[in-house]
């Protein structure tokens, strides 16, 4: 029996994300959010919630892809978790998607005025998009998951 529990899968995803480029993710997401807000203010049809949601989603994507981009760096546990993430991209992408949804929910709730359930649905949609994109990009990087020597 070679299966692991859902809890262990989330732990492996978290261990793989431990070495993620968090500063680059924060800068990238912040720049996109500020640029989106600036463009929306200049054009007059601005949507602050959309710009912030895009920045949060990009933050989660940069962190996820940056974490698995160099699977042979870091300590032994991090390397093994990254190898697992590259072999199981759909399971790995659950944590970044959850992160994006959790960060996006308060933004939706406070700024969009859609209520508790409407904000939850919007945040889940953003999380689902992050899940799909992160899983597909991780799937394309699968060739990097060669066994260690």
C-alpha positions in Angstrom: 0.0 0.0 0.0 1.7 3.1 -1.3 -1.1 5.7 -0.7 -0.8 8.7 1.6 -3.6 10.6 3.4 -4.9 13.9 2.3 -3.3 15.4 5.4 0.1 14.1 4.3 -0.4 15.5 0.8 -1.1 18.9 2.2 2.0 18.6 4.4 4.1 17.7 1.4 2.7 20.6 -0.5 3.5 22.9 2.4 7.0 21.5 2.6 7.5 22.1 -1.1 6.3 25.7 -0.7 8.7 26.3 2.2 11.4 27.4 -0.2 9.1 29.4 -2.5 10.3 32.9 -3.6 7.9 34.7 -1.3 9.6 38.1 -1.9 9.3 37.8 -5.6 5.7 36.6 -5.3 4.8 39.5 -3.1 6.5 42.1 -5.4 5.0 40.5 -8.5 1.5 40.4 -7.1 1.8 43.9 -5.6 3.0 45.4 -8.9 0.1 43.8 -10.8 -2.4 45.0 -8.2 -1.1 48.5 -8.2 -0.9 48.6 -12.0 -4.4 47.2 -12.4 -5.7 49.8 -9.9 -3.8 52.6 -11.7 -5.1 51.6 -15.1 -8.7 51.3 -13.7 -8.4 54.8 -12.2 -7.1 56.3 -15.4 -9.8 54.7 -17.6 -12.6 55.7 -15.2 -14.2 52.2 -15.2 -12.0 50.9 -12.4 -12.6 47.9 -10.3 -10.3 47.8 -7.3 -11.5 44.3 -6.3 -10.6 42.9 -9.6 -7.1 44.4 -9.5 -6.5 43.1 -5.9 -7.8 39.7 -6.8 -5.5 39.5 -9.8 -2.5 40.5 -7.6 -3.4 37.8 -5.0 -3.8 35.2 -7.7 -0.5 36.1 -9.3 1.2 36.0 -5.8 0.0 32.4 -5.3 1.0 31.4 -8.8 4.5 32.8 -8.5 5.0 31.2 -5.2 3.8 27.8 -6.4 5.8 27.7 -9.6 8.9 29.2 -8.0 8.8 26.5 -5.3 8.9 23.6 -7.8 11.1 25.3 -10.4 14.4 24.2 -8.7 13.6 20.8 -7.3 17.2 19.9 -6.4 17.8 22.9 -4.1 17.2 23.1 -0.4 17.4 20.6 2.4 16.6 16.9 1.9 12.9 17.2 3.1 12.3 20.2 0.8 13.9 18.4 -2.2 11.8 15.3 -1.6 8.6 17.4 -1.2 9.3 19.2 -4.5 10.0 15.9 -6.2 6.6 14.7 -5.0 5.0 17.9 -6.1 6.3 17.5 -9.6 5.1 13.9 -9.7 1.6 14.9 -8.4 0.9 18.4 -9.8 -2.9 18.3 -9.3 -2.5 17.4 -5.6 0.2 20.0 -5.1 -1.8 22.8 -6.7 -4.5 22.4 -4.0 -2.5 24.4 -1.4 -1.7 27.4 -3.6 -5.3 27.5 -4.7 -6.5 27.4 -1.1 -4.1 30.2 -0.2 -5.4 32.4 -3.1 -9.0 31.8 -2.1 -8.3 32.4 1.6 -6.5 35.7 0.8 -9.1 36.8 -1.7 -12.2 36.2 0.5 -11.7 39.1 2.8 -11.0 41.4 -0.1 -14.3 40.2 -1.8 -16.2 40.5 1.5 -15.1 44.0 2.5 -14.7 45.8 -0.9 -17.2 44.1 -3.2 -20.3 44.1 -1.1 -21.6 40.8 -2.4 -22.3 39.4 1.1 -20.8 36.3 2.8 -21.9 33.7 0.2 -21.3 35.8 -2.9 -17.8 36.7 -1.7 -17.1 33.0 -0.9 -18.2 32.0 -4.5 -16.0 34.7 -6.0 -13.0 33.6 -3.9 -13.6 30.0 -4.8 -13.6 30.9 -8.5 -10.3 32.7 -8.1 -8.9 29.7 -6.2 -10.1 27.4 -8.9 -8.3 29.4 -11.6 -5.1 29.4 -9.6 -5.5 25.6 -9.1 -5.9 25.0 -12.8 -3.1 27.2 -13.9 -0.7 26.1 -11.2 -1.4 22.4 -11.9 -0.9 22.8 -15.6 2.3 24.8 -15.2 3.6 22.2 -12.7 2.7 19.4 -15.1 4.8 21.0 -17.8 7.7 21.1 -15.4 7.5 17.4 -14.7 10.7 16.6 -16.6 12.7 18.3 -13.8 11.6 15.5 -11.3 14.5 13.2 -12.1 15.7 10.9 -9.3 18.5 12.2 -7.0 21.9 10.7 -7.2 
